[in-house]
Every structure is written in structure tokens, then in C-alpha cells.
Amino acid sequence: VPIVERLINMMMRPGRNAGKKMLATNIVRRALKLVELKTKKNPIQVLIWAIENASPREETTRIIYGGILYHVSVDVAPQRRVDLALRFITEGARECSFNNPKTIEECLADEIVAAAYGDSSSYAIRRKDEIERIAYAAR
């Protein structure tokens, strides 16, 4: 499935937006136009950079050994890395636009640009750093 299509599918996630693909498509389309206006670069390329920067390289998994639960650090599969990055980007956009006059399109565009340039103001980058920090501690 193409990367933009997967972003659109992630935007449909929460309860009241579930199944409204046209709405999600229009949100992503307007957000990518805003990304192009902000960066003067190809918005798909900026999205790819955002996914590369926002995808965690390792995370923890739980292993029960002798009745005791241990958290063990594991590498993340490539497909899961992309899925997690897209999830973090959409969660960040949703969180930003909630109870805020900014539209979801503006928030999604800001999140993509911030993640593409590795800015720690991005929700996706903060989540990635948090997951990797926990995994590093569990080595």
C-alpha cells in the first residue's frame, strides 16, 4: 500500500472519523499542500524524511521467565517502524488540533515538517526518543 494511502488510513482512526475516507483524503491533501508552501520542497519527500526520523529503531517486549516479567530490548521490524512513525505523526496532529483553533490540516503539516527536520517540538520525535530511551534502559 502506498505511503500516502497508509497516512490517510491512519487519519481515519478515532471513533467519529472511522470509515470517512474522503474526509481523511482531503485532510491529507490540504496538509501536503501546506507542507509544500512551508518548505518549497516535494511534500512526499518531506513526508518520507518525517517517517525516517520518527520511526523508532528499537523498543521493548515483555518476556515471562520463571514467573517474573522482564522487559527486553528488541529491534523493530521495518514495516512496524513505518506504521509506528505514521501513528505518532497522526496522534501528534490530532493532539495539536484538539481544543485549539488550528485546523487538523495545519497541525498535520506542522507535525510532518517538524518531524522531517528532527525538531523536538514534534510529538512523533518525542515519542520515538521516549521509546528508544526505555529500550536502551532495558538492554
TORPAFI-918567 format. One record per residue: x, y, z of N, C-alpha, C in turn; residue number from 1; chain; residue in three letters. Coordinates in Angstrom, 1 decimal. Example, Ala and Ser with C-alpha at 12.3 -4.5 7.8 and 13.67 -1.06 7.14 Angstrom:
+--------+--------+--------+--------+--------+--------+--------+--------+--------+-----+---+-----+
|   n.c1 |   n.c2 |   n.c3 |  ca.c1 |  ca.c2 |  ca.c3 |   c.c1 |   c.c2 |   c.c3 |   k | c |   r |
+--------+--------+--------+--------+--------+--------+--------+--------+--------+-----+---+-----+
|   13.2 |   -5.7 |    7.8 |   12.3 |   -4.5 |    7.8 |   13.2 |   -3.3 |    7.8 |   1 | A | ALA |
|   12.8 |   -2.2 |    7.1 |   13.7 |   -1.1 |    7.1 |   12.9 |    0.0 |    7.9 |   2 | A | SER |
+--------+--------+--------+--------+--------+--------+--------+--------+--------+-----+---+-----+
//
This chain:
+--------+--------+--------+--------+--------+--------+--------+--------+--------+-----+---+-----+
|   n.c1 |   n.c2 |   n.c3 |  ca.c1 |  ca.c2 |  ca.c3 |   c.c1 |   c.c2 |   c.c3 |   k | c |   r |
+--------+--------+--------+--------+--------+--------+--------+--------+--------+-----+---+-----+
|    0.9 |   -1.2 |    0.0 |    0.0 |    0.0 |    0.0 |    0.9 |    1.2 |    0.0 |   1 | A | VAL |
|    0.6 |    2.2 |   -0.9 |    1.5 |    3.4 |   -0.9 |    1.5 |    4.2 |    0.4 |   2 | A | PRO |
|    2.5 |    4.9 |    0.7 |    2.8 |    5.5 |    2.0 |    1.7 |    6.6 |    2.3 |   3 | A | ILE |
|    1.3 |    7.3 |    1.2 |    0.3 |    8.4 |    1.5 |   -1.1 |    7.7 |    1.8 |   4 | A | VAL |
|   -1.4 |    6.6 |    1.2 |   -2.6 |    5.9 |    1.4 |   -2.6 |    5.4 |    2.9 |   5 | A | GLU |
|   -1.5 |    5.0 |    3.4 |   -1.4 |    4.5 |    4.8 |   -1.6 |    5.6 |    5.7 |   6 | A | ARG |
|   -1.0 |    6.8 |    5.4 |   -1.2 |    8.0 |    6.2 |   -2.7 |    8.3 |    6.3 |   7 | A | LEU |
|   -3.4 |    8.3 |    5.1 |   -4.9 |    8.5 |    5.0 |   -5.6 |    7.6 |    5.9 |   8 | A | ILE |
|   -5.2 |    6.3 |    5.9 |   -5.9 |    5.3 |    6.7 |   -5.7 |    5.5 |    8.2 |   9 | A | ASN |
|   -4.5 |    6.0 |    8.5 |   -4.2 |    6.3 |    9.9 |   -5.1 |    7.5 |   10.4 |  10 | A | MET |
|   -5.3 |    8.5 |    9.5 |   -6.1 |    9.6 |    9.8 |   -7.6 |    9.3 |   10.1 |  11 | A | MET |
|   -8.0 |    8.1 |    9.6 |   -9.4 |    7.7 |    9.8 |   -9.6 |    7.1 |   11.2 |  12 | A | MET |
|   -8.6 |    6.9 |   11.9 |   -8.6 |    6.0 |   13.1 |   -9.7 |    6.3 |   14.2 |  13 | A | ARG |
|   -9.8 |    7.4 |   14.8 |  -10.6 |    7.5 |   16.0 |  -12.1 |    7.4 |   15.7 |  14 | A | PRO |
|  -12.9 |    7.1 |   16.8 |  -14.3 |    6.8 |   16.7 |  -15.1 |    7.5 |   15.6 |  15 | A | GLY |
|  -15.3 |    8.9 |   15.8 |  -16.2 |    9.5 |   14.9 |  -15.7 |    9.8 |   13.5 |  16 | A | ARG |
|  -14.4 |    9.6 |   13.2 |  -13.9 |    9.7 |   11.9 |  -13.7 |    8.4 |   11.2 |  17 | A | ASN |
|  -14.1 |    7.3 |   11.9 |  -13.9 |    5.9 |   11.3 |  -14.7 |    5.7 |   10.1 |  18 | A | ALA |
|  -14.1 |    5.3 |    9.0 |  -14.8 |    5.0 |    7.8 |  -15.0 |    6.2 |    6.8 |  19 | A | GLY |
|  -14.6 |    7.4 |    7.3 |  -14.8 |    8.5 |    6.4 |  -13.5 |    8.8 |    5.7 |  20 | A | LYS |
|  -13.3 |    8.0 |    4.6 |  -12.0 |    8.1 |    3.9 |  -11.9 |    9.4 |    3.1 |  21 | A | LYS |
|  -13.0 |    9.8 |    2.5 |  -13.0 |   11.1 |    1.7 |  -12.5 |   12.2 |    2.6 |  22 | A | MET |
|  -13.0 |   12.3 |    3.8 |  -12.6 |   13.4 |    4.8 |  -11.1 |   13.3 |    5.0 |  23 | A | LEU |
|  -10.7 |   12.1 |    5.3 |   -9.2 |   11.9 |    5.6 |   -8.4 |   12.2 |    4.4 |  24 | A | ALA |
|   -8.8 |   11.8 |    3.2 |   -8.1 |   12.1 |    2.0 |   -7.9 |   13.6 |    1.8 |  25 | A | THR |
|   -9.0 |   14.4 |    2.0 |   -9.0 |   15.8 |    1.8 |   -8.1 |   16.5 |    2.9 |  26 | A | ASN |
|   -8.1 |   16.0 |    4.1 |   -7.2 |   16.5 |    5.2 |   -5.8 |   16.3 |    4.8 |  27 | A | ILE |
|   -5.4 |   15.1 |    4.3 |   -4.0 |   14.8 |    3.9 |   -3.6 |   15.6 |    2.7 |  28 | A | VAL |
|   -4.5 |   15.8 |    1.7 |   -4.2 |   16.6 |    0.5 |   -3.9 |   18.0 |    0.9 |  29 | A | ARG |
|   -4.8 |   18.6 |    1.7 |   -4.6 |   20.0 |    2.1 |   -3.3 |   20.2 |    3.0 |  30 | A | ARG |
|   -3.0 |   19.2 |    3.8 |   -1.8 |   19.2 |    4.7 |   -0.6 |   19.2 |    3.8 |  31 | A | ALA |
|   -0.6 |   18.3 |    2.8 |    0.6 |   18.2 |    1.9 |    0.8 |   19.5 |    1.1 |  32 | A | LEU |
|   -0.3 |   20.2 |    0.7 |   -0.2 |   21.5 |    0.1 |    0.5 |   22.5 |    1.0 |  33 | A | LYS |
|    0.1 |   22.5 |    2.3 |    0.7 |   23.4 |    3.3 |    2.2 |   23.1 |    3.5 |  34 | A | LEU |
|    2.5 |   21.8 |    3.5 |    3.9 |   21.4 |    3.6 |    4.7 |   21.9 |    2.4 |  35 | A | VAL |
|    4.1 |   21.8 |    1.2 |    4.8 |   22.4 |    0.1 |    5.0 |   23.9 |    0.2 |  36 | A | GLU |
|    4.0 |   24.6 |    0.6 |    4.1 |   26.0 |    0.8 |    5.2 |   26.4 |    1.8 |  37 | A | LEU |
|    5.3 |   25.6 |    2.9 |    6.2 |   25.9 |    4.0 |    7.7 |   25.6 |    3.6 |  38 | A | LYS |
|    7.9 |   24.5 |    3.0 |    9.2 |   24.0 |    2.7 |    9.8 |   24.3 |    1.3 |  39 | A | THR |
|    8.9 |   24.6 |    0.4 |    9.3 |   24.7 |   -1.0 |    9.9 |   23.5 |   -1.6 |  40 | A | LYS |
|    9.6 |   22.3 |   -1.0 |   10.1 |   21.0 |   -1.5 |    9.0 |   20.1 |   -1.8 |  41 | A | LYS |
|    9.3 |   19.0 |   -2.4 |    8.2 |   18.0 |   -2.7 |    7.7 |   17.5 |   -1.4 |  42 | A | ASN |
|    6.3 |   17.6 |   -1.2 |    5.8 |   17.2 |    0.1 |    5.9 |   15.7 |    0.4 |  43 | A | PRO |
|    5.9 |   14.9 |   -0.7 |    6.0 |   13.4 |   -0.4 |    7.4 |   13.1 |    0.1 |  44 | A | ILE |
|    8.5 |   13.8 |   -0.4 |    9.8 |   13.7 |    0.1 |    9.9 |   14.1 |    1.5 |  45 | A | GLN |
|    9.3 |   15.2 |    1.9 |    9.3 |   15.7 |    3.2 |    8.6 |   14.7 |    4.2 |  46 | A | VAL |
|    7.5 |   14.1 |    3.7 |    6.8 |   13.1 |    4.5 |    7.7 |   11.9 |    4.7 |  47 | A | LEU |
|    8.5 |   11.5 |    3.7 |    9.4 |   10.3 |    3.8 |   10.5 |   10.6 |    4.8 |  48 | A | ILE |
|   11.0 |   11.9 |    4.8 |   12.0 |   12.3 |    5.8 |   11.4 |   12.2 |    7.2 |  49 | A | TRP |
|   10.2 |   12.7 |    7.3 |    9.5 |   12.7 |    8.6 |    9.3 |   11.2 |    9.1 |  50 | A | ALA |
|    9.0 |   10.3 |    8.3 |    8.8 |    8.9 |    8.7 |   10.2 |    8.3 |    9.1 |  51 | A | ILE |
|   11.2 |    8.6 |    8.3 |   12.6 |    8.2 |    8.7 |   13.0 |    8.6 |   10.0 |  52 | A | GLU |
|   12.7 |    9.9 |   10.3 |   13.2 |   10.5 |   11.6 |   12.3 |   10.1 |   12.8 |  53 | A | ASN |
|   11.0 |    9.8 |   12.5 |   10.1 |    9.5 |   13.6 |    9.9 |    8.0 |   13.9 |  54 | A | ALA |
|   10.6 |    7.1 |   13.2 |   10.5 |    5.7 |   13.4 |   11.5 |    5.2 |   14.4 |  55 | A | SER |
|   11.0 |    4.5 |   15.5 |   12.0 |    4.0 |   16.5 |   12.8 |    2.8 |   15.9 |  56 | A | PRO |
|   14.0 |    2.8 |   16.3 |   14.9 |    1.7 |   15.9 |   14.8 |    0.5 |   16.8 |  57 | A | ARG |
|   14.6 |    0.7 |   18.1 |   14.4 |   -0.4 |   19.0 |   13.3 |   -0.1 |   20.0 |  58 | A | GLU |
|   12.7 |   -1.2 |   20.5 |   11.6 |   -1.0 |   21.5 |   11.7 |   -2.2 |   22.5 |  59 | A | GLU |
|   10.8 |   -2.2 |   23.5 |   10.9 |   -3.3 |   24.4 |    9.7 |   -4.3 |   24.2 |  60 | A | THR |
|   10.0 |   -5.6 |   24.6 |    8.9 |   -6.6 |   24.6 |    9.0 |   -7.2 |   25.9 |  61 | A | THR |
|    7.8 |   -7.8 |   26.3 |    7.8 |   -8.4 |   27.6 |    8.0 |   -9.9 |   27.5 |  62 | A | ARG |
|    8.9 |  -10.4 |   28.4 |    9.2 |  -11.9 |   28.4 |    9.0 |  -12.4 |   29.8 |  63 | A | ILE |
|    8.2 |  -13.4 |   29.9 |    8.0 |  -14.0 |   31.3 |    8.9 |  -15.2 |   31.4 |  64 | A | ILE |
|    9.8 |  -15.2 |   32.4 |   10.8 |  -16.2 |   32.6 |   10.8 |  -16.6 |   34.1 |  65 | A | TYR |
|   10.4 |  -17.8 |   34.4 |   10.4 |  -18.2 |   35.8 |    9.3 |  -17.5 |   36.6 |  66 | A | GLY |
|    8.2 |  -17.1 |   36.0 |    7.2 |  -16.4 |   36.7 |    7.4 |  -14.9 |   36.9 |  67 | A | GLY |
|    8.6 |  -14.4 |   36.4 |    8.9 |  -13.0 |   36.5 |    8.9 |  -12.4 |   35.1 |  68 | A | ILE |
|    8.3 |  -11.2 |   35.1 |    8.2 |  -10.5 |   33.8 |    9.4 |   -9.6 |   33.6 |  69 | A | LEU |
|   10.1 |   -9.7 |   32.5 |   11.2 |   -8.9 |   32.1 |   10.9 |   -8.1 |   30.9 |  70 | A | TYR |
|   11.4 |   -6.9 |   30.8 |   11.3 |   -6.1 |   29.6 |   12.6 |   -6.3 |   28.9 |  71 | A | HIS |
|   12.6 |   -6.7 |   27.6 |   13.8 |   -7.0 |   26.8 |   13.8 |   -6.1 |   25.6 |  72 | A | VAL |
|   14.9 |   -5.5 |   25.3 |   15.1 |   -4.6 |   24.2 |   15.2 |   -5.4 |   22.9 |  73 | A | SER |
|   14.4 |   -5.0 |   21.9 |   14.4 |   -5.7 |   20.6 |   14.4 |   -4.7 |   19.4 |  74 | A | VAL |
|   15.0 |   -5.1 |   18.3 |   15.0 |   -4.3 |   17.1 |   13.6 |   -4.3 |   16.5 |  75 | A | ASP |
|   13.2 |   -3.2 |   15.9 |   11.8 |   -3.0 |   15.3 |   11.9 |   -3.4 |   13.8 |  76 | A | VAL |
|   10.9 |   -4.2 |   13.4 |   10.8 |   -4.7 |   12.0 |   10.6 |   -3.4 |   11.1 |  77 | A | ALA |
|   11.1 |   -3.4 |    9.9 |   10.9 |   -2.3 |    9.0 |    9.5 |   -1.8 |    8.8 |  78 | A | PRO |
|    8.6 |   -2.8 |    8.6 |    7.1 |   -2.5 |    8.4 |    6.6 |   -1.8 |    9.7 |  79 | A | GLN |
|    6.9 |   -2.4 |   10.8 |    6.4 |   -1.8 |   12.1 |    7.0 |   -0.4 |   12.3 |  80 | A | ARG |
|    8.2 |   -0.2 |   11.9 |    8.8 |    1.2 |   12.1 |    8.0 |    2.2 |   11.3 |  81 | A | ARG |
|    7.6 |    1.9 |   10.1 |    6.8 |    2.8 |    9.3 |    5.4 |    3.0 |    9.9 |  82 | A | VAL |
|    4.8 |    1.9 |   10.4 |    3.5 |    2.0 |   11.0 |    3.5 |    2.9 |   12.3 |  83 | A | ASP |
|    4.6 |    2.7 |   13.1 |    4.7 |    3.5 |   14.3 |    4.9 |    4.9 |   14.0 |  84 | A | LEU |
|    5.8 |    5.2 |   13.0 |    6.0 |    6.6 |   12.7 |    4.8 |    7.3 |   12.2 |  85 | A | ALA |
|    4.0 |    6.6 |   11.3 |    2.7 |    7.2 |   10.8 |    1.8 |    7.4 |   12.0 |  86 | A | LEU |
|    1.7 |    6.5 |   12.9 |    0.8 |    6.6 |   14.0 |    1.2 |    7.8 |   14.9 |  87 | A | ARG |
|    2.5 |    7.9 |   15.2 |    2.9 |    9.0 |   16.0 |    2.6 |   10.4 |   15.3 |  88 | A | PHE |
|    2.8 |   10.5 |   14.0 |    2.6 |   11.7 |   13.3 |    1.1 |   12.1 |   13.4 |  89 | A | ILE |
|    0.2 |   11.1 |   13.2 |   -1.2 |   11.4 |   13.2 |   -1.7 |   11.7 |   14.6 |  90 | A | THR |
|   -1.2 |   11.0 |   15.6 |   -1.5 |   11.2 |   17.0 |   -1.1 |   12.7 |   17.4 |  91 | A | GLU |
|    0.1 |   13.1 |   16.9 |    0.5 |   14.4 |   17.2 |   -0.3 |   15.5 |   16.6 |  92 | A | GLY |
|   -0.8 |   15.2 |   15.4 |   -1.7 |   16.2 |   14.7 |   -3.0 |   16.3 |   15.4 |  93 | A | ALA |
|   -3.5 |   15.1 |   15.8 |   -4.8 |   15.1 |   16.5 |   -4.7 |   15.8 |   17.8 |  94 | A | ARG |
|   -3.7 |   15.5 |   18.6 |   -3.5 |   16.2 |   19.9 |   -3.3 |   17.7 |   19.7 |  95 | A | GLU |
|   -2.6 |   18.1 |   18.7 |   -2.4 |   19.6 |   18.5 |   -3.7 |   20.3 |   18.1 |  96 | A | CYS |
|   -4.6 |   19.7 |   17.3 |   -5.8 |   20.4 |   16.9 |   -6.9 |   20.3 |   17.9 |  97 | A | SER |
|   -6.8 |   19.4 |   18.9 |   -7.9 |   19.2 |   19.9 |   -8.0 |   20.4 |   20.8 |  98 | A | PHE |
|   -9.2 |   21.0 |   20.9 |   -9.4 |   22.2 |   21.8 |   -8.5 |   23.4 |   21.3 |  99 | A | ASN |
|   -8.3 |   23.5 |   20.0 |   -7.4 |   24.5 |   19.5 |   -8.0 |   25.1 |   18.2 | 100 | A | ASN |
|   -7.9 |   26.4 |   18.0 |   -8.5 |   27.0 |   16.8 |   -7.7 |   26.5 |   15.5 | 101 | A | PRO |
|   -6.5 |   26.0 |   15.6 |   -5.8 |   25.5 |   14.5 |   -6.5 |   24.3 |   13.9 | 102 | A | LYS |
|   -6.6 |   24.2 |   12.6 |   -7.2 |   23.1 |   11.9 |   -6.3 |   21.9 |   11.9 | 103 | A | THR |
|   -6.9 |   20.7 |   11.7 |   -6.2 |   19.5 |   11.7 |   -5.2 |   19.5 |   10.5 | 104 | A | ILE |
|   -5.5 |   20.1 |    9.4 |   -4.6 |   20.2 |    8.3 |   -3.3 |   20.9 |    8.7 | 105 | A | GLU |
|   -3.5 |   22.1 |    9.3 |   -2.3 |   22.9 |    9.8 |   -1.5 |   22.1 |   10.7 | 106 | A | GLU |
|   -2.1 |   21.4 |   11.7 |   -1.4 |   20.7 |   12.7 |   -0.6 |   19.5 |   12.0 | 107 | A | CYS |
|   -1.3 |   18.8 |   11.1 |   -0.6 |   17.7 |   10.4 |    0.6 |   18.2 |    9.6 | 108 | A | LEU |
|    0.4 |   19.3 |    8.9 |    1.5 |   19.9 |    8.1 |    2.7 |   20.3 |    9.1 | 109 | A | ALA |
|    2.4 |   20.9 |   10.2 |    3.4 |   21.3 |   11.2 |    4.1 |   20.1 |   11.7 | 110 | A | ASP |
|    3.4 |   19.1 |   12.0 |    3.9 |   17.8 |   12.6 |    4.9 |   17.2 |   11.6 | 111 | A | GLU |
|    4.4 |   17.1 |   10.3 |    5.3 |   16.5 |    9.2 |    6.6 |   17.3 |    9.1 | 112 | A | ILE |
|    6.5 |   18.6 |    9.0 |    7.7 |   19.4 |    8.8 |    8.6 |   19.3 |   10.0 | 113 | A | VAL |
|    8.1 |   19.4 |   11.2 |    8.9 |   19.3 |   12.4 |    9.6 |   17.9 |   12.5 | 114 | A | ALA |
|    8.8 |   16.8 |   12.2 |    9.4 |   15.5 |   12.2 |   10.5 |   15.3 |   11.1 | 115 | A | ALA |
|   10.2 |   15.9 |    9.9 |   11.2 |   15.8 |    8.8 |   12.5 |   16.4 |    9.2 | 116 | A | ALA |
|   12.5 |   17.5 |    9.9 |   13.8 |   18.2 |   10.3 |   14.2 |   17.8 |   11.7 | 117 | A | TYR |
|   13.6 |   16.8 |   12.3 |   14.1 |   16.2 |   13.6 |   13.9 |   17.2 |   14.7 | 118 | A | GLY |
|   12.9 |   18.1 |   14.6 |   12.7 |   19.1 |   15.7 |   12.0 |   18.4 |   16.9 | 119 | A | ASP |
|   12.5 |   18.7 |   18.1 |   12.0 |   18.0 |   19.3 |   10.6 |   18.6 |   19.7 | 120 | A | SER |
|   10.1 |   19.6 |   19.0 |    8.8 |   20.1 |   19.3 |    7.8 |   19.2 |   18.7 | 121 | A | SER |
|    8.2 |   18.3 |   17.8 |    7.3 |   17.3 |   17.2 |    6.9 |   16.2 |   18.1 | 122 | A | SER |
|    5.7 |   15.9 |   18.2 |    5.2 |   14.8 |   19.1 |    5.8 |   13.5 |   18.7 | 123 | A | TYR |
|    5.9 |   13.2 |   17.4 |    6.4 |   12.0 |   16.9 |    7.9 |   11.8 |   17.3 | 124 | A | ALA |
|    8.7 |   12.8 |   17.2 |   10.1 |   12.7 |   17.6 |   10.2 |   12.5 |   19.1 | 125 | A | ILE |
|    9.4 |   13.2 |   19.9 |    9.4 |   13.0 |   21.3 |    9.1 |   11.5 |   21.7 | 126 | A | ARG |
|    8.0 |   11.0 |   21.1 |    7.6 |    9.6 |   21.3 |    8.7 |    8.6 |   20.9 | 127 | A | ARG |
|    9.3 |    8.8 |   19.8 |   10.4 |    7.9 |   19.3 |   11.5 |    8.0 |   20.3 | 128 | A | LYS |
|   11.9 |    9.2 |   20.8 |   13.0 |    9.3 |   21.7 |   12.7 |    8.6 |   23.1 | 129 | A | ASP |
|   11.4 |    8.7 |   23.5 |   11.0 |    8.1 |   24.7 |   11.1 |    6.5 |   24.6 | 130 | A | GLU |
|   10.6 |    6.0 |   23.5 |   10.6 |    4.5 |   23.3 |   12.0 |    4.0 |   23.2 | 131 | A | ILE |
|   12.9 |    4.7 |   22.5 |   14.3 |    4.3 |   22.4 |   15.0 |    4.4 |   23.7 | 132 | A | GLU |
|   14.7 |    5.4 |   24.5 |   15.3 |    5.6 |   25.9 |   14.9 |    4.4 |   26.8 | 133 | A | ARG |
|   13.6 |    4.0 |   26.7 |   13.2 |    2.9 |   27.6 |   13.9 |    1.6 |   27.1 | 134 | A | ILE |
|   14.0 |    1.4 |   25.8 |   14.6 |    0.2 |   25.2 |   16.1 |    0.2 |   25.6 | 135 | A | ALA |
|   16.8 |    1.4 |   25.6 |   18.2 |    1.4 |   26.0 |   18.4 |    1.0 |   27.4 | 136 | A | TYR |
|   17.4 |    1.4 |   28.3 |   17.5 |    1.1 |   29.7 |   17.2 |   -0.4 |   29.9 | 137 | A | ALA |
|   16.5 |   -1.0 |   29.0 |   16.1 |   -2.4 |   29.2 |   17.1 |   -3.4 |   28.6 | 138 | A | ALA |
|   18.3 |   -2.9 |   28.1 |   19.3 |   -3.8 |   27.4 |   19.8 |   -4.8 |   28.4 | 139 | A | ARG |
+--------+--------+--------+--------+--------+--------+--------+--------+--------+-----+---+-----+
//
